[in-house]
Amino acid sequence: MRQGIDGDEVAYRQLLEALGAGLRVTIRYRFSLAGLGNSEVEDVVQETLLALHLKRHTWNRSERLGPWVAAIARNKLIDAFRRRGRHSVVPIDDIEETLFATTGDAEETRGDVDTILRQLNERQRTIVRLVSIEGQSFRQVGESLQMTEVAVRVSLHRTLKALAALYRGDPS
């Protein structure tokens, strides 16, 4: 971001591409937690990237970029939920963690994801694939796996937390 603000167009483009990839995963995940499909994910990603671009002068160079990006992403998610007529509280704590857990180019990231997903049991892989990748609702996944909607949510949350730790290389 510092380089981009200083005029390095290549660095700025690379930053926005990396942030866009992370935002897509994070926003898709947030939509799935809310039981929504993926129809507006790209709109929210683009709104967030535009807001980041337009407000980049407000970022304090002495601060970390992650919390600033996460706050803007959170606000854009809330706006999207409000447009749909849903009241939603979107915690900011794990947006930054999820957002910055997805860096690298698309092929490299896909390979990493495939490698990490193989470490899960079949049921966990299925839930992650159906909800986070295919965008099915918790209800749909629960019906197909003969689980309650709440059980699917809990399983997904625990699995994604474990995946984030695996991706970061945490031993726990």
Backbone bond lengths (Angstrom), bond angles and torsions (degrees), N, CA, C in turn:
res aa  C-N    CA-C-N  psi(-1)  N-CA   C-N-CA  omega(-1)  CA-C   N-CA-C  phi
1 M - - - 1.454 - - 1.525 110.07 -
2 R 1.331 114.93 -42.00 1.470 117.73 179.32 1.529 110.70 -58.56
3 Q 1.328 116.68 -45.26 1.465 120.68 179.72 1.524 110.89 -63.69
4 G 1.317 116.43 -40.52 1.458 120.30 179.30 1.506 112.22 -63.27
5 I 1.321 116.52 -43.66 1.461 120.47 178.31 1.523 110.59 -64.46
6 D 1.334 115.74 -32.22 1.470 120.31 178.89 1.526 112.90 -79.93
7 G 1.341 117.60 0.78 1.451 120.18 174.00 1.518 116.25 108.03
8 D 1.313 119.01 1.70 1.465 121.65 179.28 1.531 108.63 -80.85
9 E 1.324 115.58 95.99 1.464 120.97 -175.57 1.527 112.98 -64.11
10 V 1.323 117.42 -36.84 1.466 121.00 -179.84 1.530 110.03 -65.16
11 A 1.317 116.68 -46.77 1.473 120.59 179.26 1.521 110.33 -62.70
12 Y 1.321 116.87 -39.99 1.470 121.01 -179.16 1.535 110.61 -66.55
13 R 1.323 117.04 -42.62 1.465 120.94 177.74 1.516 110.32 -62.44
14 Q 1.341 116.73 -42.89 1.466 120.73 178.51 1.526 111.09 -63.02
15 L 1.319 116.59 -39.46 1.462 120.64 177.42 1.525 110.53 -61.82
16 L 1.324 116.90 -48.87 1.464 120.37 -178.73 1.528 111.80 -63.88
17 E 1.336 117.40 -37.22 1.464 120.10 176.98 1.525 111.15 -64.83
18 A 1.320 116.58 -43.69 1.472 120.56 179.00 1.523 110.75 -65.60
19 L 1.329 116.05 -43.89 1.461 119.15 177.96 1.527 110.67 -64.20
20 G 1.326 117.13 -39.70 1.467 120.50 178.49 1.511 111.99 -59.48
21 A 1.331 116.90 -43.12 1.471 120.41 179.14 1.521 110.68 -62.94
22 G 1.311 116.26 -45.53 1.463 120.09 178.48 1.511 112.67 -65.49
23 L 1.321 116.21 -40.78 1.467 120.36 178.52 1.519 111.71 -62.62
24 R 1.323 117.42 -40.01 1.471 119.84 179.30 1.524 111.31 -58.10
25 V 1.316 115.85 -46.86 1.471 120.16 179.98 1.523 110.12 -64.11
26 T 1.318 116.52 -47.92 1.461 121.53 -177.06 1.524 111.39 -63.26
27 I 1.305 117.35 -46.90 1.462 120.88 -176.83 1.525 110.42 -69.97
28 R 1.320 117.37 -39.31 1.471 120.25 175.52 1.529 109.80 -58.60
29 Y 1.328 116.33 -43.34 1.460 121.72 178.97 1.532 110.37 -62.16
30 R 1.320 116.91 -45.02 1.473 120.85 179.80 1.529 111.15 -63.51
31 F 1.323 116.60 -40.06 1.459 119.59 177.37 1.525 109.86 -63.56
32 S 1.326 117.00 -40.54 1.467 119.53 -179.27 1.525 110.64 -67.31
33 L 1.324 118.30 -37.67 1.465 120.75 176.68 1.529 111.12 -61.84
34 A 1.319 115.82 -33.21 1.463 120.56 179.65 1.525 111.49 -83.69
35 G 1.331 117.38 -0.34 1.457 120.68 179.98 1.517 113.18 75.32
36 L 1.333 116.28 25.20 1.464 121.07 -178.55 1.521 109.62 -106.86
37 G 1.306 116.71 155.76 1.458 121.62 176.31 1.520 110.84 -77.23
38 N 1.308 115.22 -172.94 1.464 121.12 -176.60 1.523 113.88 -97.17
39 S 1.318 117.73 12.20 1.463 120.15 -172.15 1.524 113.80 -62.73
40 E 1.319 118.65 -29.51 1.461 120.90 -176.87 1.525 113.30 -108.66
41 V 1.316 117.44 4.10 1.466 120.32 -176.21 1.522 110.85 -56.74
42 E 1.317 117.71 -50.46 1.471 120.23 -176.80 1.524 111.18 -64.28
43 D 1.334 117.58 -34.36 1.468 119.95 176.43 1.524 110.73 -61.27
44 V 1.333 116.45 -45.22 1.463 120.54 -179.13 1.528 110.22 -67.28
45 V 1.324 117.62 -38.84 1.464 120.83 176.97 1.525 109.66 -59.74
46 Q 1.324 116.76 -48.16 1.460 120.12 -178.40 1.529 112.04 -66.27
47 E 1.331 117.09 -38.70 1.469 120.29 176.75 1.525 110.19 -62.27
48 T 1.318 116.28 -40.46 1.467 120.63 179.97 1.521 110.53 -66.56
49 L 1.325 117.00 -46.48 1.466 119.91 178.96 1.528 111.33 -61.72
50 L 1.314 116.62 -39.33 1.463 120.23 178.15 1.526 110.34 -64.75
51 A 1.324 116.73 -44.06 1.463 119.96 178.40 1.525 110.84 -62.32
52 L 1.338 116.83 -41.06 1.465 120.21 177.26 1.525 110.64 -59.78
53 H 1.323 115.42 -43.06 1.470 120.08 -179.88 1.527 111.10 -64.91
54 L 1.323 115.47 -47.50 1.461 119.31 -176.22 1.527 113.18 -70.25
55 K 1.310 116.73 -27.48 1.466 121.23 -177.01 1.532 113.39 -105.85
56 R 1.332 117.32 10.69 1.460 119.90 -175.45 1.524 112.16 -58.58
57 H 1.324 116.73 -27.66 1.464 119.52 178.81 1.529 112.31 -68.88
58 T 1.331 118.39 -15.45 1.465 121.16 -179.82 1.527 112.39 -86.91
59 W 1.338 116.45 -11.70 1.463 119.70 179.74 1.519 109.83 -72.05
60 N 1.305 116.48 131.38 1.459 122.81 178.67 1.524 108.36 -83.99
61 R 1.311 117.13 115.69 1.470 122.65 -176.55 1.527 113.14 -59.01
62 S 1.306 117.51 -22.46 1.465 119.29 -179.08 1.533 111.72 -85.77
63 E 1.319 116.97 -5.39 1.461 121.93 179.72 1.528 110.37 -101.42
64 R 1.341 115.34 161.97 1.467 120.22 175.27 1.527 108.92 -69.14
65 L 1.304 116.01 147.26 1.462 121.45 -179.66 1.531 111.75 -75.11
66 G 1.326 116.91 -36.18 1.463 121.88 -174.24 1.514 115.32 -52.75
67 P 1.320 119.42 -52.51 1.466 119.17 -179.17 1.530 112.97 -62.46
68 W 1.301 117.29 -34.91 1.462 121.15 179.06 1.527 109.85 -66.03
69 V 1.333 116.86 -46.73 1.462 121.47 178.08 1.524 110.12 -63.11
70 A 1.334 116.94 -43.91 1.461 121.33 -178.75 1.524 111.70 -61.48
71 A 1.319 117.25 -39.28 1.469 120.51 179.43 1.528 110.64 -64.93
72 I 1.308 117.43 -42.07 1.463 120.71 179.07 1.527 109.75 -66.58
73 A 1.332 117.17 -43.84 1.472 120.67 178.54 1.523 110.60 -60.72
74 R 1.315 116.50 -42.79 1.470 121.26 178.57 1.522 110.17 -59.05
75 N 1.327 117.45 -46.42 1.466 120.82 -179.42 1.524 111.58 -63.04
76 K 1.320 117.43 -39.55 1.466 120.22 179.35 1.530 110.67 -68.41
77 L 1.330 117.47 -35.53 1.468 120.48 175.29 1.528 110.87 -63.90
78 I 1.313 115.83 -45.33 1.467 119.55 178.81 1.520 110.08 -60.68
79 D 1.329 116.98 -43.05 1.477 120.18 177.17 1.527 110.97 -58.30
80 A 1.317 116.66 -43.76 1.469 120.64 -179.50 1.520 110.86 -64.29
81 F 1.324 117.62 -42.72 1.461 120.54 178.80 1.526 110.60 -64.91
82 R 1.313 117.04 -38.93 1.474 120.42 178.68 1.532 110.81 -64.41
83 R 1.333 116.05 -39.70 1.472 118.89 178.36 1.525 110.93 -60.56
84 R 1.319 116.10 -31.62 1.466 121.16 179.49 1.524 111.50 -83.27
85 G 1.340 116.78 -1.60 1.458 119.70 179.28 1.514 112.88 81.36
86 R 1.312 117.28 20.79 1.469 121.00 -179.89 1.518 108.64 -108.63
87 H 1.321 114.96 137.62 1.461 119.47 171.89 1.520 106.52 -90.50
88 S 1.301 116.28 127.81 1.457 118.11 -176.03 1.511 110.79 -143.29
89 V 1.321 114.58 143.00 1.449 121.59 171.82 1.524 105.45 -109.75
90 V 1.302 116.37 120.72 1.460 120.92 -179.24 1.518 107.65 -111.82
91 P 1.348 116.93 106.66 1.465 118.33 179.80 1.519 110.78 -65.90
92 I 1.309 115.87 141.52 1.459 120.43 -176.76 1.523 111.77 -87.43
93 D 1.333 117.77 -20.97 1.462 121.40 -172.38 1.519 113.93 -53.04
94 D 1.330 117.43 -49.75 1.458 117.98 -174.63 1.522 113.63 -95.90
95 I 1.327 118.63 -0.11 1.463 120.03 175.36 1.528 108.76 -65.48
96 E 1.319 116.45 -45.74 1.460 119.41 -179.33 1.520 110.16 -62.50
97 E 1.338 117.29 -43.31 1.465 121.52 -179.57 1.521 110.68 -60.75
98 T 1.334 116.73 -46.92 1.455 121.04 -179.11 1.520 110.80 -67.71
99 L 1.322 116.79 -42.60 1.456 121.92 -177.70 1.519 111.59 -60.22
100 F 1.317 117.49 -48.28 1.446 120.38 -174.74 1.519 113.33 -88.39
101 A 1.328 117.09 3.86 1.467 120.09 173.89 1.517 110.34 -83.15
102 T 1.347 117.72 -2.46 1.459 120.91 -174.85 1.519 110.22 -124.52
103 T 1.307 116.19 75.14 1.457 119.63 176.63 1.512 109.19 -114.21
104 G 1.305 117.49 167.76 1.465 121.51 -179.66 1.513 109.99 104.19
105 D 1.332 116.10 172.33 1.451 118.55 180.00 1.524 110.30 -77.89
106 A 1.308 116.74 167.17 1.464 121.40 -172.18 1.527 112.10 -61.67
107 E 1.332 118.33 -44.18 1.467 119.84 -178.74 1.520 111.13 -66.29
108 E 1.314 116.41 -41.74 1.460 120.19 178.81 1.522 110.26 -63.59
109 T 1.325 116.35 -44.55 1.463 120.88 179.92 1.519 110.53 -63.36
110 R 1.346 117.50 -43.66 1.463 120.02 179.61 1.521 110.53 -60.89
111 G 1.322 116.94 -41.71 1.460 120.37 177.96 1.512 111.41 -62.79
112 D 1.335 116.32 -42.09 1.458 120.31 176.80 1.515 110.94 -62.23
113 V 1.324 116.16 -44.17 1.464 120.69 -179.53 1.518 110.19 -62.46
114 D 1.315 117.86 -46.51 1.468 121.17 179.42 1.524 110.79 -59.85
115 T 1.322 116.74 -43.42 1.456 120.85 -179.90 1.523 110.89 -62.49
116 I 1.316 116.33 -45.21 1.461 120.30 -178.66 1.530 110.79 -69.27
117 L 1.319 117.23 -41.12 1.472 119.67 -179.68 1.522 111.86 -61.23
118 R 1.321 117.11 -31.50 1.473 120.16 178.71 1.523 111.66 -64.77
119 Q 1.324 116.91 -18.80 1.463 120.25 179.50 1.533 112.49 -81.01
120 L 1.329 116.55 -8.37 1.464 121.20 179.46 1.520 110.23 -89.66
121 N 1.337 115.51 159.76 1.459 117.77 172.88 1.529 108.81 -76.28
122 E 1.305 117.01 167.84 1.470 122.31 -173.36 1.524 112.35 -57.63
123 R 1.329 117.20 -44.40 1.466 120.99 -178.02 1.533 110.08 -63.17
124 Q 1.329 117.72 -44.72 1.462 121.45 178.88 1.525 110.81 -61.78
125 R 1.331 116.54 -45.67 1.477 120.46 178.57 1.517 110.43 -58.75
126 T 1.332 116.18 -43.16 1.459 120.57 -178.60 1.516 111.00 -63.11
127 I 1.329 117.16 -45.27 1.468 120.67 -179.36 1.529 110.57 -62.98
128 V 1.333 117.08 -46.07 1.469 120.04 179.55 1.522 110.31 -61.47
129 R 1.328 116.58 -45.61 1.466 120.27 -178.36 1.529 110.67 -62.62
130 L 1.332 117.60 -48.18 1.466 120.79 -175.15 1.524 112.57 -67.92
131 V 1.333 117.11 -42.46 1.467 119.97 -175.99 1.522 111.52 -84.54
132 S 1.326 116.45 -54.15 1.463 119.99 -170.90 1.516 114.24 -81.78
133 I 1.317 117.36 -29.05 1.461 119.45 -176.93 1.524 111.29 -100.89
134 E 1.348 116.57 -47.45 1.465 119.89 -178.33 1.521 113.27 -87.30
135 G 1.332 117.59 -15.81 1.457 120.87 175.37 1.518 115.57 79.13
136 Q 1.330 117.71 20.62 1.457 119.50 177.85 1.526 109.40 -71.40
137 S 1.333 116.00 154.32 1.459 120.37 179.23 1.524 109.76 -76.36
138 F 1.316 115.77 162.27 1.461 120.75 177.76 1.524 110.24 -61.90
139 R 1.299 116.08 -36.47 1.463 120.51 178.74 1.526 110.72 -62.72
140 Q 1.330 116.36 -47.54 1.469 120.29 179.96 1.529 111.10 -60.39
141 V 1.325 116.33 -45.24 1.462 120.47 -178.91 1.528 109.71 -65.44
142 G 1.325 116.56 -42.86 1.455 120.47 178.62 1.513 112.12 -59.14
143 E 1.326 116.14 -43.54 1.464 120.06 179.10 1.524 111.24 -64.11
144 S 1.322 116.57 -43.09 1.471 119.11 -177.78 1.533 112.37 -70.48
145 L 1.339 117.57 -26.90 1.458 120.76 -178.86 1.531 112.68 -104.92
146 Q 1.325 116.00 4.58 1.466 122.39 -178.46 1.530 110.81 56.32
147 M 1.343 114.72 50.66 1.461 122.59 177.72 1.519 107.44 -128.38
148 T 1.325 116.28 158.86 1.460 118.70 173.84 1.526 108.43 -75.35
149 E 1.313 115.89 159.54 1.457 121.15 178.09 1.531 110.07 -59.95
150 V 1.336 116.47 -40.87 1.462 121.23 179.61 1.531 110.51 -63.68
151 A 1.325 117.07 -41.78 1.467 120.45 179.56 1.532 110.73 -62.43
152 V 1.324 116.90 -38.34 1.466 120.48 177.85 1.523 109.84 -64.89
153 R 1.337 117.42 -44.94 1.468 121.18 179.24 1.529 111.10 -59.52
154 V 1.338 115.86 -47.29 1.464 120.39 -179.06 1.524 110.41 -63.10
155 S 1.322 116.25 -44.89 1.462 120.17 -179.69 1.527 110.91 -62.23
156 L 1.335 117.03 -44.60 1.461 120.33 179.31 1.527 110.68 -61.95
157 H 1.310 116.23 -45.86 1.467 119.92 -179.12 1.530 110.78 -58.95
158 R 1.323 116.63 -48.30 1.467 120.71 -179.76 1.529 111.29 -64.49
159 T 1.312 115.51 -40.60 1.463 119.39 -179.13 1.523 111.21 -66.58
160 L 1.336 117.74 -43.78 1.465 120.61 179.42 1.527 111.60 -65.24
161 K 1.323 116.28 -35.94 1.460 119.49 176.55 1.534 109.76 -64.35
162 A 1.323 116.19 -43.75 1.470 120.71 177.84 1.529 110.68 -64.99
163 L 1.347 116.97 -39.78 1.466 120.40 178.74 1.525 111.55 -63.41
164 A 1.317 116.31 -41.25 1.467 119.91 178.86 1.531 109.75 -60.62
165 A 1.320 116.40 -41.78 1.466 120.21 178.49 1.529 110.59 -64.77
166 L 1.334 116.79 -42.70 1.468 120.22 178.34 1.525 110.38 -62.68
167 Y 1.326 116.97 -42.65 1.467 121.77 -177.62 1.530 110.84 -63.27
168 R 1.340 114.50 -39.73 1.469 119.35 179.37 1.515 111.75 -76.78
169 G 1.337 116.70 -13.42 1.459 120.94 -179.57 1.515 112.94 84.76
170 D 1.348 116.64 17.17 1.467 119.71 176.62 1.518 109.36 -67.06
171 P 1.313 118.21 136.55 1.463 120.59 -178.72 1.520 113.66 -72.44
172 S 1.328 118.79 -21.01 1.468 120.83 -175.46 1.473 114.18 -74.72
